[in-house]
Amino acid sequence: MGRNGPTLQKIPVAGPNLSSLERRFLLKAFDSGWISGRGQFIEKFEKAFAQYIGVKYALTCSSGTSALHLALLALEVKQRDEVLVPDLTYIAVPNAVSYCNALPIMCDIDPATWNIDPKDIRSRISRESVAIIAVHLYGNPCDMNELMALKKKHGLYLIEDCSESLGSTYKGKPTGAFGDVAVFSFFANKTITTGEGGMVCTNNRKLAERIDKLRNQWVSSGYNHGGIGYNYRMTNLQAAIGLAQLERIDGLIKTKMRNSKIYDGYLDSKMFEKQQSTEHSFFVPWMYAVKGRFPSEKFVKYMAKRGVEAKQVFTPVTRQNPYLEKTRKYSNKISSTGICFPSGTNLKPSQIRKVAQLASGFRSNS
């Protein structure tokens, strides 16, 4: 018992799903003595991941943010170049552009899918535009037909940010198999995790070679370096966990889809509007995200008092201190009413039902 009544068991918004397989692979990596940026599990994880996405090259790195930075560096994005990004996304996206001394150009989102709006991209393309970063927000694939057409018409690079969309497909192809480069994150709350970690994928051999050099201090031999590089490597220990997670991915995705269906069946559709799937897509929700018909901040506090960790969706980039400017119309609207429900694959169906029932009891004037 707590001082103010019964202590509620907290239902977290997300968390890692680890098994005996991860433990076994991790101990094998540990016992091998290869615990840093070399070892058999790095090569195995990269090879298996490339096969899963359907690309020629997959290169591990230290985080999803470093993956974005590597992608931009490999494409030689430089000072005063403009990169078109969604206004509603995690701040790592514009930050990675800024690391290159380039300019992130924030675009509004489609109010139904919450993804970057091709129409708004068109209105913001300039002579300095060099690339588009397509973020598959909360796992929902972007309209890749439209984005590929813009890429071709204007001679732009297309980077897919698949940090939240592992397992999702567009027209039968995995997200990450469309652009010049794709990036993934394996943070602890992602569909598969390595604790911290990322992956860069491409079909371009020269880009892959450049990314490999950039992530490893541009080593040419011994202590000789052919250019300026970074320490963006993944460790063999992390890759061991990642390989085990990848072997279990079908079951993890199945659980994500089961949880989503439970929410669909129990949440009051008059109170909550789901993030709509892009046409031609299979949408694996990293987070079960909805738009409430009330301010999300009040709802999050209501759920917290009942032992449930819900989250507001991302704050628009244009409302963040480094990038303050006029906020885009729909990104601001979704941000003020958007909610992420507990979505971890460790959650039981009974917990999902409990969350949905508590949510449906919310009254904005209570």
N, C-alpha and C positions, 0 to 999 in steps of 0.2 A: 504493500500500500504506500502511495505517496502522501505527502503532507496535505494535498488538496483532493484526495480521493484515490481511486485505483490507478495504478501506473499502467499506461497503455503500451503495448508492444508496437514499436514504430515500424511502419511499412515503408521502406526506402524507395526513392524514385527509380534507382537503378543500382546495379552492383555486379561484380564478377561471378561467373558460374564456373567453378573449378572442380575437377574430378581427380581420381587416382591416376588417370593417364597423364595429366599435366605434372603431377608429382613424380611419376616414374621417369618421364622425359627430362624433367628438371634435374633430378638426381643423377641421371646418366650424363648430362652435360657437366654437372658439378664434378662427378668422379673422373671425367675425362681430363680435367685440368684446364680446359679451354673455356674460360668464363668471360672473356672480353669480346672484342670485335672479330674474332675468328672462331671457326669450329664447324663441325658437320651439320649442326642444326640450322645454322644460317643458310647454308646452301640448300638444304632440304626444304626449309620453309619457303624460300624464294621460288624454288622450282615448283612446289606444290601450289603456291599462291598464283603464280603465272598461269598454271594449267587451269585453276579454278576460274580465273577471270577471263581466260582465253586470249592472253597476250603473250608476246615473245619474251619480254623481260620484266622481272619484278625485283626491285632492290630495296632491302630493308634499310631503315634509318631510325633515328632516336625518337621521333614523334611525328604526329600529323602536321604540326607547324613546320618542322624541319623539312618534311616531305614537300610542302608547298614552296618553301624557300628554294629547295633544290630544283624543283620543276621550273620555277621562274628563272633561276640562274642558268639552267641548262638551255633554256630558250633565249638566253642573252637579253632578258628584259633589263633595261638600264634607266639611268636618270632621265626624267622628263617624259618617258613613255607613259601611256595611259592604259590601265587594265580595268576592264569593266567587271564589277562584282555586285552581288545582291546586297541591298541595304539591310535585309534581315538575315543575319548569319552570325556565327561566332567571330569574335574580333581577330582571331588568328589569320583570317583571310585577308583583310586589308593590311594587317601588320606585315605579313609576308611580302606584300607588294611594296610597302614602305621600306623594308629591309634593303630592297634593290634601288632605293632612291627614286622609284617610279611613283606614279600617282594613281591611287585607287579611285575609280569613278563609280559612285554608288547608284545602282539602278533599283527601281521599284520592283515589287513582286506581283505575281498574279494572285488576286484575292482568294481564289479557290484552291490552287495547289500550294501557294506560299513560296513558290520558286521564282527565280529571276524571270522577269517579263521580257520576252523578245521584242515587244513593241517599244518598251522603254529603252532597251539597249539601242535600238535603231536611232532613237532621238538623241542619244548621247555619244554616238560614234563620231570621232573627229580624225583629223589627219595624224594625230599623235597616238591613236588607239592601236595597240599591238596584240591584245589578248582579251579573252573572256574567261572568267572562272565561273563554271557552272556548279553550284552547290546543290546536291540532291538533299534538300532540307528534311531532316528527321526521317530519311530513308526514301522519300518520294522522288522518283526519277524526274529530271527536267524534261522538257519537250526537246529531245535531241534532234529531231528533224529540223525544227526551226533554228536551233543553235548551229547545227552543221551547215545550214544554208547561209547564215550570217557569216560564219567563218570563211566559207568559200567566196562569197560575194565581196567581202571587204579584205580578204587576205589576212585574217587574224589567226592567232593560235587559239586553241581551245583546251583549257585545263579542266578536267573533271575533279571536283572535290567529293570523293566518295567516303569521307570519314564517317558518315552516318548511314550509308546505303549498301553496305555489304550484303549480298544476297538478293538485292532488288535487280529487276531487269527492265529493259525497254525494247519492245519488239523482239523479245526472246533472247536478247544479248545482255550480259551482265553490265551494270553500270561500271565504268572504268575501261570499257573496250571501245569507246567512241572517239575521244579526243586525242590530241597529240601526246598528252601526258595525263595520267590519273594519279591521285594521291588517296591514301587511306590512313586512318588513325586506329591504334590499338590501345587507347586509354582504357582504364579499368571499367568504365561504364559502357563501352562499345559492345557490339554483338559478339565479337571475339576480342580478346585482350592479350597483351604481353606485359601488362602493368603500365608502362610507358612504351611508345614505339610507333612506327609508321612504315609505310611502303610506298614506293614510287613505281608506277607501271607505264610501259610504253612498248610500241611495236617498232620504234626507230632505234637501230643499233647504235648510231652515232650519239644520240641523246642518252642512251643507256650507258655508254662508255664515259660520257662526260659526267653524268650523275655519279657513277662509281668513283671517279676521281674527286669530284667535289665533296663527297661525303667522307673522304679519307685523306684530308689534307693535301690532296693532289700529289700523292706519293708516286714518284717514277721508279726509284730504286733506293733501298736503304734509307738514308736521311736526305736524299735528293728529292726536290719538289719542283714540278713543272709549272706550277701556278698557285694562285691563292685558293686554298680549300678550307674545309670545315671539319670539325670532329662531330659528325652526325651519324656515327655508326650505331647499330643495334648490337647488343651483346648476345653471345651464344646461349646464355641462360634465358634471356627473353625469347629468343627464337625457339627454344625448346618448348616453352609454354605456348607460343603461337602455333607451332606445328600441331601440338595436341589439340588446341582449340579448333584449328581448321579441320582436323579429322572428325570433330564432333559437330561441325557447323550445321549439317542438315537437321539434327535434333534441336539445336538452339533456334533455328529459323522456325521450325514447326511449333515450338513453344511460343515464339513471338506472335505467330499467326493465331494460335489458340487464344492467347490473352486478348488480342485485338477483337476477336469474335465475341468473347465474353463481354468486353466493354460495349461493343455494338448492341448486344442484346439487353443490357441492363441500364445503360445511361439514358436519361430522358432527352430525346432528340429535340424537344422544345427548348431545352436549356443549353445544349451543347451541339455545335456543328463541327463535324469531322473535317480534317484536312483532306481535300479531294485528290484522288489519284490522277496522275497525268494519263492521258489517253495512250493506249497500247503498252501499259506498264504493269508489272507485277511489283507491288509496293510492300516491302518488308519494313514495318515501322520500327525504327530504332527506339523512338519514344512514341507512345500513343498520344498524339497531339490534337487538341480541339480548340475551337473558338467558343468561349462562353458568351452568353448574352448579358454580361455584367463585367465589371473590372476584375481582372485576374488576381490582383494583389489581395483583395478582400477574400476571395475564394481560397487562395493558398493559406492564408492565416486561419480560416475556418477549418480546413483539413488538418493543419498542423496541430490544432487543439484536440483533434480526434485521433492523433497518432499516425497520420498519413503525410508523407512527404511528397507533395505536389510541387511543381516548379512553374514559374512564369517562363514563357518562351524567350528567346534571345532579345536583347535590347537592340534596336536598330543602330547600325554603325554611325549614322548621322546624329545620334544622340549621345555619342561617346566623346569624351574630352579631346582625344587626339584628332577627331574628324568632324567636329561640330559644324553643321550647316543645316539648311532647311530639310526637315525630315520628309521622306517620301510618303505619299498618301497611304498606301495600303500596308506598307511595312509598319508604320506607326499604329494603324488600326489593329492589325493582328497582334502586335507586341503588347498592346494595352489590354487585350482580352484573351490572348492565347495561353493555354495551359498544357503542361506535360504531366500525364498521369504516371504512377508507378508502372514500369515496363520491364523490370528485370526478369531474366529467365529462371531465377531461383524462386519466384513467387508462385504460390499454389493457386489453383482456380478459386478456392474459397476466399483467398485474400483479394483477388481481383474483384470478385462479386461484392465483397465487403466495401471495397473502395468505391465501386460504382454506386452502391446503395447509399453510402454516406454522401457522395457527391450529389445524387438526385434529391437529397433532402435539404440541400442548400437553398436559402432564400436571400437574395441580394439585399433586402431591406431588414434582415434579421440582425 
